[in-house]
Amino acid sequence: VADAVTDGMPILVLYADRDRYPARAMPDLQDLAGEAMTVEVISGRAHGMDVLATEPRLLDVLVGWVAGL
């Protein structure tokens, strides 16, 4: 994982604050990735693609992020 976030490539992370594993890993990943990482957090326990279904505005965030690459 460290290699994937330290190469300077842009990264978008969308996760739910009560999804245990992403929430636990985010501080370390943000430290490794620095400015290359954009993070959007929603309230809840959604995981994976369910995050987009739970919080429809994240689809706009995702499309906007990709358009800005």
PDB file of N, CA, C and O in Angstrom:
ATOM      1  N   VAL A   1       0.823  -1.193   0.000  1.00  0.00           N
ATOM      2  CA  VAL A   1       0.000   0.000   0.000  1.00  0.00           C
ATOM      3  C   VAL A   1       0.866   1.256   0.000  1.00  0.00           C
ATOM      4  O   VAL A   1       0.549   2.223  -0.692  1.00  0.00           O
ATOM      5  N   ALA A   2       1.938   1.252   0.755  1.00  0.00           N
ATOM      6  CA  ALA A   2       2.791   2.441   0.829  1.00  0.00           C
ATOM      7  C   ALA A   2       3.302   2.834  -0.547  1.00  0.00           C
ATOM      8  O   ALA A   2       3.336   4.024  -0.862  1.00  0.00           O
ATOM      9  N   ASP A   3       3.699   1.875  -1.377  1.00  0.00           N
ATOM     10  CA  ASP A   3       4.182   2.192  -2.718  1.00  0.00           C
ATOM     11  C   ASP A   3       3.107   2.862  -3.558  1.00  0.00           C
ATOM     12  O   ASP A   3       3.399   3.751  -4.357  1.00  0.00           O
ATOM     13  N   ALA A   4       1.874   2.440  -3.378  1.00  0.00           N
ATOM     14  CA  ALA A   4       0.776   2.999  -4.169  1.00  0.00           C
ATOM     15  C   ALA A   4       0.481   4.445  -3.820  1.00  0.00           C
ATOM     16  O   ALA A   4       0.016   5.196  -4.678  1.00  0.00           O
ATOM     17  N   VAL A   5       0.734   4.853  -2.600  1.00  0.00           N
ATOM     18  CA  VAL A   5       0.383   6.224  -2.199  1.00  0.00           C
ATOM     19  C   VAL A   5       1.581   7.158  -2.130  1.00  0.00           C
ATOM     20  O   VAL A   5       1.408   8.345  -1.854  1.00  0.00           O
ATOM     21  N   THR A   6       2.772   6.672  -2.369  1.00  0.00           N
ATOM     22  CA  THR A   6       3.942   7.544  -2.274  1.00  0.00           C
ATOM     23  C   THR A   6       4.542   7.904  -3.624  1.00  0.00           C
ATOM     24  O   THR A   6       5.575   8.573  -3.670  1.00  0.00           O
ATOM     25  N   ASP A   7       3.933   7.487  -4.715  1.00  0.00           N
ATOM     26  CA  ASP A   7       4.518   7.769  -6.022  1.00  0.00           C
ATOM     27  C   ASP A   7       4.068   9.107  -6.607  1.00  0.00           C
ATOM     28  O   ASP A   7       4.458   9.449  -7.724  1.00  0.00           O
ATOM     29  N   GLY A   8       3.253   9.869  -5.871  1.00  0.00           N
ATOM     30  CA  GLY A   8       2.845  11.194  -6.319  1.00  0.00           C
ATOM     31  C   GLY A   8       1.621  11.222  -7.214  1.00  0.00           C
ATOM     32  O   GLY A   8       1.165  12.298  -7.599  1.00  0.00           O
ATOM     33  N   MET A   9       1.081  10.060  -7.552  1.00  0.00           N
ATOM     34  CA  MET A   9      -0.126  10.022  -8.379  1.00  0.00           C
ATOM     35  C   MET A   9      -1.307  10.548  -7.577  1.00  0.00           C
ATOM     36  O   MET A   9      -1.381  10.319  -6.369  1.00  0.00           O
ATOM     37  N   PRO A  10      -2.234  11.249  -8.226  1.00  0.00           N
ATOM     38  CA  PRO A  10      -3.418  11.736  -7.508  1.00  0.00           C
ATOM     39  C   PRO A  10      -4.264  10.571  -7.002  1.00  0.00           C
ATOM     40  O   PRO A  10      -4.410   9.550  -7.673  1.00  0.00           O
ATOM     41  N   ILE A  11      -4.807  10.746  -5.821  1.00  0.00           N
ATOM     42  CA  ILE A  11      -5.601   9.699  -5.178  1.00  0.00           C
ATOM     43  C   ILE A  11      -6.874  10.327  -4.629  1.00  0.00           C
ATOM     44  O   ILE A  11      -6.828  11.376  -3.986  1.00  0.00           O
ATOM     45  N   LEU A  12      -8.002   9.690  -4.880  1.00  0.00           N
ATOM     46  CA  LEU A  12      -9.268  10.104  -4.288  1.00  0.00           C
ATOM     47  C   LEU A  12      -9.749   8.959  -3.413  1.00  0.00           C
ATOM     48  O   LEU A  12      -9.840   7.816  -3.861  1.00  0.00           O
ATOM     49  N   VAL A  13     -10.054   9.276  -2.162  1.00  0.00           N
ATOM     50  CA  VAL A  13     -10.570   8.279  -1.226  1.00  0.00           C
ATOM     51  C   VAL A  13     -11.932   8.745  -0.740  1.00  0.00           C
ATOM     52  O   VAL A  13     -12.078   9.861  -0.241  1.00  0.00           O
ATOM     53  N   LEU A  14     -12.919   7.885  -0.891  1.00  0.00           N
ATOM     54  CA  LEU A  14     -14.270   8.127  -0.396  1.00  0.00           C
ATOM     55  C   LEU A  14     -14.564   7.022   0.612  1.00  0.00           C
ATOM     56  O   LEU A  14     -14.469   5.840   0.283  1.00  0.00           O
ATOM     57  N   TYR A  15     -14.918   7.398   1.831  1.00  0.00           N
ATOM     58  CA  TYR A  15     -15.214   6.355   2.817  1.00  0.00           C
ATOM     59  C   TYR A  15     -16.164   6.876   3.891  1.00  0.00           C
ATOM     60  O   TYR A  15     -16.344   8.083   4.057  1.00  0.00           O
ATOM     61  N   ALA A  16     -16.764   5.937   4.610  1.00  0.00           N
ATOM     62  CA  ALA A  16     -17.679   6.259   5.705  1.00  0.00           C
ATOM     63  C   ALA A  16     -16.912   6.248   7.021  1.00  0.00           C
ATOM     64  O   ALA A  16     -16.066   5.383   7.249  1.00  0.00           O
ATOM     65  N   ASP A  17     -17.210   7.201   7.870  1.00  0.00           N
ATOM     66  CA  ASP A  17     -16.457   7.366   9.113  1.00  0.00           C
ATOM     67  C   ASP A  17     -16.578   6.190  10.079  1.00  0.00           C
ATOM     68  O   ASP A  17     -15.713   6.002  10.935  1.00  0.00           O
ATOM     69  N   ARG A  18     -17.635   5.404   9.953  1.00  0.00           N
ATOM     70  CA  ARG A  18     -17.781   4.250  10.844  1.00  0.00           C
ATOM     71  C   ARG A  18     -17.483   2.925  10.142  1.00  0.00           C
ATOM     72  O   ARG A  18     -17.818   1.856  10.652  1.00  0.00           O
ATOM     73  N   ASP A  19     -16.849   3.005   8.963  1.00  0.00           N
ATOM     74  CA  ASP A  19     -16.329   1.808   8.301  1.00  0.00           C
ATOM     75  C   ASP A  19     -14.932   1.603   8.883  1.00  0.00           C
ATOM     76  O   ASP A  19     -13.988   2.297   8.507  1.00  0.00           O
ATOM     77  N   ARG A  20     -14.811   0.676   9.773  1.00  0.00           N
ATOM     78  CA  ARG A  20     -13.643   0.540  10.649  1.00  0.00           C
ATOM     79  C   ARG A  20     -12.296   0.579   9.943  1.00  0.00           C
ATOM     80  O   ARG A  20     -11.425   1.353  10.341  1.00  0.00           O
ATOM     81  N   TYR A  21     -12.099  -0.227   8.913  1.00  0.00           N
ATOM     82  CA  TYR A  21     -10.761  -0.353   8.335  1.00  0.00           C
ATOM     83  C   TYR A  21     -10.298   0.905   7.594  1.00  0.00           C
ATOM     84  O   TYR A  21      -9.177   1.356   7.830  1.00  0.00           O
ATOM     85  N   PRO A  22     -11.101   1.483   6.723  1.00  0.00           N
ATOM     86  CA  PRO A  22     -10.639   2.725   6.095  1.00  0.00           C
ATOM     87  C   PRO A  22     -10.425   3.845   7.115  1.00  0.00           C
ATOM     88  O   PRO A  22      -9.444   4.584   7.035  1.00  0.00           O
ATOM     89  N   ALA A  23     -11.337   3.964   8.062  1.00  0.00           N
ATOM     90  CA  ALA A  23     -11.213   5.028   9.058  1.00  0.00           C
ATOM     91  C   ALA A  23      -9.923   4.875   9.862  1.00  0.00           C
ATOM     92  O   ALA A  23      -9.269   5.865  10.188  1.00  0.00           O
ATOM     93  N   ARG A  24      -9.567   3.662  10.173  1.00  0.00           N
ATOM     94  CA  ARG A  24      -8.349   3.408  10.942  1.00  0.00           C
ATOM     95  C   ARG A  24      -7.091   3.674  10.108  1.00  0.00           C
ATOM     96  O   ARG A  24      -6.089   4.153  10.640  1.00  0.00           O
ATOM     97  N   ALA A  25      -7.134   3.371   8.823  1.00  0.00           N
ATOM     98  CA  ALA A  25      -5.951   3.493   7.966  1.00  0.00           C
ATOM     99  C   ALA A  25      -5.715   4.913   7.445  1.00  0.00           C
ATOM    100  O   ALA A  25      -4.589   5.253   7.083  1.00  0.00           O
ATOM    101  N   MET A  26      -6.752   5.740   7.401  1.00  0.00           N
ATOM    102  CA  MET A  26      -6.634   7.046   6.760  1.00  0.00           C
ATOM    103  C   MET A  26      -5.530   7.947   7.293  1.00  0.00           C
ATOM    104  O   MET A  26      -4.806   8.525   6.481  1.00  0.00           O
ATOM    105  N   PRO A  27      -5.350   8.107   8.595  1.00  0.00           N
ATOM    106  CA  PRO A  27      -4.273   9.001   9.038  1.00  0.00           C
ATOM    107  C   PRO A  27      -2.898   8.605   8.491  1.00  0.00           C
ATOM    108  O   PRO A  27      -2.130   9.467   8.064  1.00  0.00           O
ATOM    109  N   ASP A  28      -2.591   7.316   8.502  1.00  0.00           N
ATOM    110  CA  ASP A  28      -1.300   6.868   7.985  1.00  0.00           C
ATOM    111  C   ASP A  28      -1.206   7.065   6.476  1.00  0.00           C
ATOM    112  O   ASP A  28      -0.170   7.494   5.969  1.00  0.00           O
ATOM    113  N   LEU A  29      -2.289   6.751   5.753  1.00  0.00           N
ATOM    114  CA  LEU A  29      -2.277   6.928   4.302  1.00  0.00           C
ATOM    115  C   LEU A  29      -2.148   8.397   3.926  1.00  0.00           C
ATOM    116  O   LEU A  29      -1.434   8.731   2.981  1.00  0.00           O
ATOM    117  N   GLN A  30      -2.825   9.275   4.650  1.00  0.00           N
ATOM    118  CA  GLN A  30      -2.716  10.704   4.365  1.00  0.00           C
ATOM    119  C   GLN A  30      -1.302  11.211   4.629  1.00  0.00           C
ATOM    120  O   GLN A  30      -0.794  12.050   3.886  1.00  0.00           O
ATOM    121  N   ASP A  31      -0.673  10.710   5.673  1.00  0.00           N
ATOM    122  CA  ASP A  31       0.719  11.092   5.944  1.00  0.00           C
ATOM    123  C   ASP A  31       1.628  10.658   4.801  1.00  0.00           C
ATOM    124  O   ASP A  31       2.517  11.408   4.399  1.00  0.00           O
ATOM    125  N   LEU A  32       1.414   9.459   4.275  1.00  0.00           N
ATOM    126  CA  LEU A  32       2.235   8.954   3.178  1.00  0.00           C
ATOM    127  C   LEU A  32       1.976   9.683   1.868  1.00  0.00           C
ATOM    128  O   LEU A  32       2.915  10.009   1.142  1.00  0.00           O
ATOM    129  N   ALA A  33       0.714   9.938   1.563  1.00  0.00           N
ATOM    130  CA  ALA A  33       0.354  10.508   0.264  1.00  0.00           C
ATOM    131  C   ALA A  33       0.483  12.020   0.218  1.00  0.00           C
ATOM    132  O   ALA A  33       0.745  12.587  -0.843  1.00  0.00           O
ATOM    133  N   GLY A  34       0.306  12.672   1.346  1.00  0.00           N
ATOM    134  CA  GLY A  34       0.407  14.131   1.383  1.00  0.00           C
ATOM    135  C   GLY A  34      -0.625  14.808   0.501  1.00  0.00           C
ATOM    136  O   GLY A  34      -1.797  14.432   0.488  1.00  0.00           O
ATOM    137  N   GLU A  35      -0.170  15.815  -0.238  1.00  0.00           N
ATOM    138  CA  GLU A  35      -1.056  16.633  -1.070  1.00  0.00           C
ATOM    139  C   GLU A  35      -1.699  15.858  -2.217  1.00  0.00           C
ATOM    140  O   GLU A  35      -2.683  16.321  -2.794  1.00  0.00           O
ATOM    141  N   ALA A  36      -1.166  14.701  -2.555  1.00  0.00           N
ATOM    142  CA  ALA A  36      -1.703  13.926  -3.676  1.00  0.00           C
ATOM    143  C   ALA A  36      -3.055  13.298  -3.353  1.00  0.00           C
ATOM    144  O   ALA A  36      -3.775  12.874  -4.257  1.00  0.00           O
ATOM    145  N   MET A  37      -3.404  13.236  -2.060  1.00  0.00           N
ATOM    146  CA  MET A  37      -4.630  12.552  -1.661  1.00  0.00           C
ATOM    147  C   MET A  37      -5.748  13.523  -1.345  1.00  0.00           C
ATOM    148  O   MET A  37      -5.593  14.452  -0.552  1.00  0.00           O
ATOM    149  N   THR A  38      -6.883  13.282  -1.990  1.00  0.00           N
ATOM    150  CA  THR A  38      -8.119  13.996  -1.691  1.00  0.00           C
ATOM    151  C   THR A  38      -9.024  13.023  -0.954  1.00  0.00           C
ATOM    152  O   THR A  38      -9.205  11.889  -1.397  1.00  0.00           O
ATOM    153  N   VAL A  39      -9.590  13.450   0.163  1.00  0.00           N
ATOM    154  CA  VAL A  39     -10.411  12.564   0.990  1.00  0.00           C
ATOM    155  C   VAL A  39     -11.787  13.177   1.191  1.00  0.00           C
ATOM    156  O   VAL A  39     -11.908  14.353   1.534  1.00  0.00           O
ATOM    157  N   GLU A  40     -12.817  12.377   0.978  1.00  0.00           N
ATOM    158  CA  GLU A  40     -14.198  12.748   1.265  1.00  0.00           C
ATOM    159  C   GLU A  40     -14.758  11.713   2.230  1.00  0.00           C
ATOM    160  O   GLU A  40     -14.729  10.514   1.948  1.00  0.00           O
ATOM    161  N   VAL A  41     -15.262  12.171   3.356  1.00  0.00           N
ATOM    162  CA  VAL A  41     -15.777  11.274   4.390  1.00  0.00           C
ATOM    163  C   VAL A  41     -17.267  11.529   4.560  1.00  0.00           C
ATOM    164  O   VAL A  41     -17.712  12.674   4.642  1.00  0.00           O
ATOM    165  N   ILE A  42     -18.029  10.442   4.611  1.00  0.00           N
ATOM    166  CA  ILE A  42     -19.455  10.560   4.904  1.00  0.00           C
ATOM    167  C   ILE A  42     -19.727   9.922   6.254  1.00  0.00           C
ATOM    168  O   ILE A  42     -18.911   9.156   6.766  1.00  0.00           O
ATOM    169  N   SER A  43     -20.857  10.237   6.815  1.00  0.00           N
ATOM    170  CA  SER A  43     -21.278   9.646   8.069  1.00  0.00           C
ATOM    171  C   SER A  43     -21.931   8.304   7.788  1.00  0.00           C
ATOM    172  O   SER A  43     -22.738   8.191   6.865  1.00  0.00           O
ATOM    173  N   GLY A  44     -21.598   7.300   8.560  1.00  0.00           N
ATOM    174  CA  GLY A  44     -22.252   6.004   8.412  1.00  0.00           C
ATOM    175  C   GLY A  44     -21.283   4.861   8.374  1.00  0.00           C
ATOM    176  O   GLY A  44     -20.106   5.002   8.703  1.00  0.00           O
ATOM    177  N   ARG A  45     -21.813   3.693   7.955  1.00  0.00           N
ATOM    178  CA  ARG A  45     -21.031   2.456   7.918  1.00  0.00           C
ATOM    179  C   ARG A  45     -20.914   1.873   6.521  1.00  0.00           C
ATOM    180  O   ARG A  45     -20.451   0.742   6.372  1.00  0.00           O
ATOM    181  N   ALA A  46     -21.317   2.603   5.501  1.00  0.00           N
ATOM    182  CA  ALA A  46     -21.281   2.082   4.136  1.00  0.00           C
ATOM    183  C   ALA A  46     -19.860   1.666   3.780  1.00  0.00           C
ATOM    184  O   ALA A  46     -18.889   2.222   4.294  1.00  0.00           O
ATOM    185  N   HIS A  47     -19.751   0.677   2.890  1.00  0.00           N
ATOM    186  CA  HIS A  47     -18.443   0.167   2.489  1.00  0.00           C
ATOM    187  C   HIS A  47     -18.434  -0.016   0.978  1.00  0.00           C
ATOM    188  O   HIS A  47     -19.442  -0.399   0.385  1.00  0.00           O
ATOM    189  N   GLY A  48     -17.299   0.258   0.362  1.00  0.00           N
ATOM    190  CA  GLY A  48     -17.149   0.044  -1.078  1.00  0.00           C
ATOM    191  C   GLY A  48     -18.101   0.911  -1.882  1.00  0.00           C
ATOM    192  O   GLY A  48     -18.308   2.083  -1.566  1.00  0.00           O
ATOM    193  N   MET A  49     -18.666   0.336  -2.904  1.00  0.00           N
ATOM    194  CA  MET A  49     -19.570   1.077  -3.793  1.00  0.00           C
ATOM    195  C   MET A  49     -20.829   1.552  -3.076  1.00  0.00           C
ATOM    196  O   MET A  49     -21.494   2.474  -3.548  1.00  0.00           O
ATOM    197  N   ASP A  50     -21.164   0.941  -1.951  1.00  0.00           N
ATOM    198  CA  ASP A  50     -22.335   1.367  -1.188  1.00  0.00           C
ATOM    199  C   ASP A  50     -22.197   2.811  -0.703  1.00  0.00           C
ATOM    200  O   ASP A  50     -23.199   3.472  -0.426  1.00  0.00           O
ATOM    201  N   VAL A  51     -20.966   3.299  -0.601  1.00  0.00           N
ATOM    202  CA  VAL A  51     -20.752   4.692  -0.193  1.00  0.00           C
ATOM    203  C   VAL A  51     -21.421   5.631  -1.193  1.00  0.00           C
ATOM    204  O   VAL A  51     -22.029   6.626  -0.801  1.00  0.00           O
ATOM    205  N   LEU A  52     -21.310   5.316  -2.488  1.00  0.00           N
ATOM    206  CA  LEU A  52     -21.929   6.160  -3.515  1.00  0.00           C
ATOM    207  C   LEU A  52     -23.450   6.096  -3.450  1.00  0.00           C
ATOM    208  O   LEU A  52     -24.124   7.096  -3.696  1.00  0.00           O
ATOM    209  N   ALA A  53     -23.990   4.933  -3.122  1.00  0.00           N
ATOM    210  CA  ALA A  53     -25.442   4.801  -3.016  1.00  0.00           C
ATOM    211  C   ALA A  53     -25.971   5.511  -1.779  1.00  0.00           C
ATOM    212  O   ALA A  53     -27.076   6.053  -1.795  1.00  0.00           O
ATOM    213  N   THR A  54     -25.189   5.509  -0.711  1.00  0.00           N
ATOM    214  CA  THR A  54     -25.596   6.128   0.540  1.00  0.00           C
ATOM    215  C   THR A  54     -25.550   7.643   0.462  1.00  0.00           C
ATOM    216  O   THR A  54     -26.391   8.326   1.046  1.00  0.00           O
ATOM    217  N   GLU A  55     -24.573   8.165  -0.254  1.00  0.00           N
ATOM    218  CA  GLU A  55     -24.363   9.612  -0.332  1.00  0.00           C
ATOM    219  C   GLU A  55     -24.226  10.000  -1.805  1.00  0.00           C
ATOM    220  O   GLU A  55     -23.111  10.086  -2.318  1.00  0.00           O
ATOM    221  N   PRO A  56     -25.358  10.238  -2.494  1.00  0.00           N
ATOM    222  CA  PRO A  56     -25.340  10.497  -3.936  1.00  0.00           C
ATOM    223  C   PRO A  56     -24.449  11.666  -4.362  1.00  0.00           C
ATOM    224  O   PRO A  56     -23.969  11.669  -5.496  1.00  0.00           O
ATOM    225  N   ARG A  57     -24.211  12.651  -3.507  1.00  0.00           N
ATOM    226  CA  ARG A  57     -23.362  13.786  -3.892  1.00  0.00           C
ATOM    227  C   ARG A  57     -21.930  13.348  -4.191  1.00  0.00           C
ATOM    228  O   ARG A  57     -21.194  14.051  -4.882  1.00  0.00           O
ATOM    229  N   LEU A  58     -21.536  12.181  -3.666  1.00  0.00           N
ATOM    230  CA  LEU A  58     -20.181  11.706  -3.897  1.00  0.00           C
ATOM    231  C   LEU A  58     -19.938  11.345  -5.359  1.00  0.00           C
ATOM    232  O   LEU A  58     -18.796  11.380  -5.816  1.00  0.00           O
ATOM    233  N   LEU A  59     -20.982  11.000  -6.094  1.00  0.00           N
ATOM    234  CA  LEU A  59     -20.811  10.739  -7.523  1.00  0.00           C
ATOM    235  C   LEU A  59     -20.351  12.012  -8.223  1.00  0.00           C
ATOM    236  O   LEU A  59     -19.480  11.963  -9.091  1.00  0.00           O
ATOM    237  N   ASP A  60     -20.931  13.156  -7.849  1.00  0.00           N
ATOM    238  CA  ASP A  60     -20.480  14.431  -8.411  1.00  0.00           C
ATOM    239  C   ASP A  60     -19.043  14.740  -7.995  1.00  0.00           C
ATOM    240  O   ASP A  60     -18.263  15.258  -8.794  1.00  0.00           O
ATOM    241  N   VAL A  61     -18.695  14.425  -6.755  1.00  0.00           N
ATOM    242  CA  VAL A  61     -17.326  14.623  -6.274  1.00  0.00           C
ATOM    243  C   VAL A  61     -16.369  13.772  -7.124  1.00  0.00           C
ATOM    244  O   VAL A  61     -15.325  14.255  -7.561  1.00  0.00           O
ATOM    245  N   LEU A  62     -16.730  12.516  -7.351  1.00  0.00           N
ATOM    246  CA  LEU A  62     -15.899  11.613  -8.132  1.00  0.00           C
ATOM    247  C   LEU A  62     -15.728  12.096  -9.571  1.00  0.00           C
ATOM    248  O   LEU A  62     -14.613  12.128 -10.092  1.00  0.00           O
ATOM    249  N   VAL A  63     -16.830  12.469 -10.205  1.00  0.00           N
ATOM    250  CA  VAL A  63     -16.762  12.944 -11.595  1.00  0.00           C
ATOM    251  C   VAL A  63     -15.943  14.236 -11.676  1.00  0.00           C
ATOM    252  O   VAL A  63     -15.121  14.392 -12.579  1.00  0.00           O
ATOM    253  N   GLY A  64     -16.159  15.149 -10.747  1.00  0.00           N
ATOM    254  CA  GLY A  64     -15.396  16.393 -10.728  1.00  0.00           C
ATOM    255  C   GLY A  64     -13.915  16.148 -10.518  1.00  0.00           C
ATOM    256  O   GLY A  64     -13.084  16.812 -11.137  1.00  0.00           O
ATOM    257  N   TRP A  65     -13.575  15.207  -9.658  1.00  0.00           N
ATOM    258  CA  TRP A  65     -12.175  14.885  -9.398  1.00  0.00           C
ATOM    259  C   TRP A  65     -11.517  14.313 -10.651  1.00  0.00           C
ATOM    260  O   TRP A  65     -10.411  14.714 -11.014  1.00  0.00           O
ATOM    261  N   VAL A  66     -12.200  13.374 -11.313  1.00  0.00           N
ATOM    262  CA  VAL A  66     -11.653  12.789 -12.542  1.00  0.00           C
ATOM    263  C   VAL A  66     -11.511  13.849 -13.629  1.00  0.00           C
ATOM    264  O   VAL A  66     -10.515  13.867 -14.351  1.00  0.00           O
ATOM    265  N   ALA A  67     -12.488  14.721 -13.747  1.00  0.00           N
ATOM    266  CA  ALA A  67     -12.438  15.778 -14.765  1.00  0.00           C
ATOM    267  C   ALA A  67     -11.268  16.727 -14.523  1.00  0.00           C
ATOM    268  O   ALA A  67     -10.755  17.331 -15.465  1.00  0.00           O
ATOM    269  N   GLY A  68     -10.849  16.861 -13.287  1.00  0.00           N
ATOM    270  CA  GLY A  68      -9.752  17.762 -12.965  1.00  0.00           C
ATOM    271  C   GLY A  68      -8.372  17.179 -13.141  1.00  0.00           C
ATOM    272  O   GLY A  68      -7.376  17.871 -12.928  1.00  0.00           O
ATOM    273  N   LEU A  69      -8.294  15.899 -13.532  1.00  0.00           N
ATOM    274  CA  LEU A  69      -6.972  15.268 -13.686  1.00  0.00           C
ATOM    275  C   LEU A  69      -6.242  15.783 -14.885  1.00  0.00           C
ATOM    276  O   LEU A  69      -5.119  15.355 -15.155  1.00  0.00           O
TER     277      LEU A  69
END
